[in-house]
Amino acid sequence: MGYEIFALFFLLATGTAGFYIFKKLKFLLPALLGSLIATSILAFAGLFPSAAPIERITSISKIVLGIIIGRRINRNSAQMLFKVLLFPALLVSVWMVALSIIMGFSISWLFDMPLSTALFSSSTGGVVEMTFFALSMNYDVATITVIGVTRLVLVLVITTWIAKKWAARFGSDAEKNDTKRLDNDHPVVQKSNISKGGILTLILLSAAGGFLFERLNIPAGLMLGSVLFSAIYFLVSDKRLNLNINITYAVQIVVGISIAKHFNQEQLAYLTSGIFWASLITCIIITLIGTISLAFLLHKFTKWDPLTCLLATAAGGISQMVIVSEEMKADSFKVGIMHLARYLAIIYSMPVIIKFILMSAE
């Protein structure tokens, strides 16, 4: 027991050290990537302490991540979604789910990749969430994560570059609109008004939802149950919770360690192969073509500012794209709502769709 605790603290210390190094170097996703790289070195060297009870802290992290996601849903975002932005949100959500599936089948067929790996690697949901799904279903989490993370980073960089070029040449009309801008009611940035008792209720409710979904054998049930029950809590109570960023970092550090546990020399050989990089580049190209085409359609249907449409359909994270839209004076509120809708659609539908596809293919 003493060795297990020591091994766990050793891994957490290594992952945290990787995080601080990547943060110092100002890399994207420093907690996830820093932790993953640092502990992967241990795994490739055969020094990863397999006795460490990673599964226990991973389970806790899934519930915490569910709360992090669920807190984004409040009455204001729900009202805006159903009253004003329902059609654009449905368009973005359905398109991104379809894009994920098409991309998965494409790279599976082109590069003889297992369909499960291809579908999860191609999902345009959050990298951390897709990793939890892969972990819960015992798929090739190492390949899935490396493709997902690299695709996310490169797509984010390229999309931001395109948006900056667009803004520099044409500007943005968002500041001329009367649409509500990012404020304290935004689903991404909120001021807390929840009591300590409310936080305890939220934790217990989210944990109960997670364990219920897990018991029902729902893919990634701990996380999805926590998302649903925490979202219900915020909708019913109309409370807001602004979590310390270090909590999010802690979850990502644990995810990085959980992924590294699955690395070995065989994985390293594949991840440095030409076919792996060819599949990765293909993913990036399909993602960019799909999201830019979606931005064009969204602009046609809504007549929104083209820059807002581009940022609202980019395959990046909610927080990152809202920050970029604020810097470029696009309509960050619409961008946030569109990404929230896409995000929820992906994490709730893709595990079920992938499971159905794989069962049908057997």
Long-range contacts (C-beta under 8 A, 24 or more apart in sequence): 3-51, 4-51, 4-52, 4-53, 7-49, 7-51, 7-52, 8-52, 8-53, 8-54, 8-57, 10-49, 10-52, 11-39, 11-42, 11-48, 11-49, 11-52, 11-54, 11-257, 12-253, 12-254, 12-257, 14-38, 14-39, 14-42, 14-257, 15-39, 15-253, 15-254, 15-256, 15-257, 16-253, 18-256, 19-249, 19-252, 19-253, 28-153, 28-156, 28-157, 28-320, 29-127, 29-149, 29-152, 29-153, 29-252, 30-249, 31-248, 31-249, 31-250, 31-252, 31-253, 31-256, 32-127, 32-128, 32-149, 32-252, 32-253, 32-255, 32-256, 33-149, 33-256, 34-253, 34-256, 35-252, 35-253, 35-254, 35-255, 35-256, 35-257, 35-260, 36-145, 36-149, 36-255, 36-256, 36-257, 36-259, 36-260, 37-256, 38-256, 39-256, 39-257, 39-260, 39-261, 40-259, 40-260, 40-263, 42-260, 43-260, 43-261, 43-262, 43-263, 43-264, 44-263, 44-264, 44-265, 44-268, 48-260, 48-261, 48-263, 50-261, 54-254, 54-257, 54-258, 54-261, 57-254, 58-135, 58-254, 58-255, 58-258, 59-222, 61-250, 61-251, 61-254, 61-255, 62-132, 62-210, 62-220, 62-222, 62-223, 62-226, 63-203, 63-206, 63-207, 63-210, 63-222, 63-223, 63-226, 64-226, 64-247, 64-250, 64-251, 65-128, 65-129, 65-132, 65-223, 65-226, 65-251, 66-206, 66-209, 66-210, 66-222, 66-223, 66-224, 66-225, 66-226, 66-227, 66-228, 66-229, 66-230, 67-202, 67-203, 67-206, 67-226, 67-230, 67-241, 67-243, 68-243, 68-247, 68-248, 68-251, 69-129, 69-223, 69-227, 69-230, 69-231, 69-343, 69-344, 69-347, 70-206, 70-226, 70-227, 70-228, 70-229, 70-230, 70-231, 70-233, 70-234, 71-190, 71-230, 71-234, 71-240, 71-241, 71-243, 72-187, 72-188, 72-318, 72-340, 73-187, 73-231, 73-234, 73-235, 73-340, 73-344, 74-185, 74-187, 74-190, 74-234, 74-235, 74-238, 74-240, 75-235, 75-238, 76-185, 76-186, 76-187, 77-185, 77-186, 77-187, 77-337, 77-340, 78-235, 80-180, 80-333, 80-337, 81-337, 81-340, 81-341, 85-334, 85-337, 85-338, 85-341, 87-301, 88-298, 88-301, 88-302, 88-304, 88-312, 88-334, 88-338, 89-337, 89-338, 89-341, 89-342, 90-341, 91-294, 91-297, 91-298, 91-301, 92-294, 92-298, 92-312, 92-313, 92-338, 92-341, 92-342, 93-341, 93-342, 93-344, 93-345, 93-346, 94-345, 95-290, 95-294, 95-297, 95-313, 96-124, 96-294, 96-313, 96-315, 96-342, 96-345, 96-346, 97-345, 97-346, 97-349, 97-350, 97-353, 99-124, 99-286, 99-287, 99-290, 99-291, 99-294, 100-124, 100-125, 100-346, 100-350, 101-353, 101-357, 102-286, 102-290, 103-283, 103-286, 103-287, 103-290, 106-282, 106-286, 107-279, 107-282, 107-283, 110-279, 110-282, 111-275, 111-278, 111-279, 111-282, 112-275, 113-143, 113-279, 114-139, 114-140, 115-357, 115-358, 115-361, 116-140, 116-354, 116-358, 117-143, 117-144, 118-279, 119-350, 119-354, 119-357, 119-358, 120-144, 120-148, 120-354, 121-147, 121-148, 121-151, 121-279, 121-283, 122-147, 122-283, 122-286, 123-148, 123-346, 123-350, 124-287, 124-315, 124-342, 124-346, 125-343, 125-346, 125-347, 125-350, 126-317, 126-343, 126-346, 126-347, 127-152, 128-251, 128-252, 128-255, 129-220, 129-223, 129-346, 129-347, 130-350, 131-255, 131-258, 131-259, 132-220, 132-223, 132-255, 133-219, 133-220, 133-350, 133-351, 133-354, 135-258, 135-259, 136-219, 136-220, 136-221, 136-222, 137-219, 137-220, 137-351, 137-355, 140-262, 141-258, 141-259, 141-262, 142-259, 142-262, 142-263, 142-267, 142-271, 143-267, 143-270, 143-271, 143-276, 145-259, 146-271, 146-276, 147-276, 147-279, 147-280, 147-283, 150-280, 151-280, 151-283, 151-284, 151-287, 151-315, 152-315, 152-316, 152-317, 154-284, 155-284, 155-287, 155-288, 155-291, 155-314, 155-315, 155-316, 156-314, 156-315, 156-316, 156-317, 156-320, 158-284, 158-288, 159-288, 159-291, 159-310, 159-311, 159-314, 159-315, 159-316, 160-324, 162-292, 162-310, 163-307, 163-310, 163-311, 163-314, 163-324, 163-328, 163-330, 164-328, 166-306, 166-307, 166-310, 167-307, 167-328, 167-329, 167-330, 170-306, 170-307, 172-305, 172-307, 172-308, 172-328, 172-329, 172-330, 173-305, 174-305, 174-307, 174-308, 174-329, 174-330, 174-331, 175-329, 177-305, 177-331, 179-331, 179-333, 179-334, 180-333, 181-331, 181-332, 181-333, 182-322, 182-326, 182-332, 182-333, 182-336, 186-322, 186-332, 186-333, 186-336, 187-336, 187-337, 187-340, 188-318, 188-319, 188-322, 188-336, 188-340, 189-242, 189-322, 190-240, 190-241, 190-242, 191-240, 191-242, 192-240, 192-241, 192-242, 193-239, 193-240, 194-237, 194-239, 194-240, 194-241, 198-237, 198-239, 199-241, 201-233, 202-230, 202-233, 202-241, 205-229, 205-230, 205-232, 205-233, 206-230, 206-233, 218-351, 219-351, 219-352, 219-355, 220-351, 223-347, 224-347, 224-348, 224-351, 227-344, 227-347, 287-315, 291-315, 304-331, 304-334, 305-330, 305-331, 308-334, 308-335, 311-335, 312-338, 312-339, 313-338, 318-343
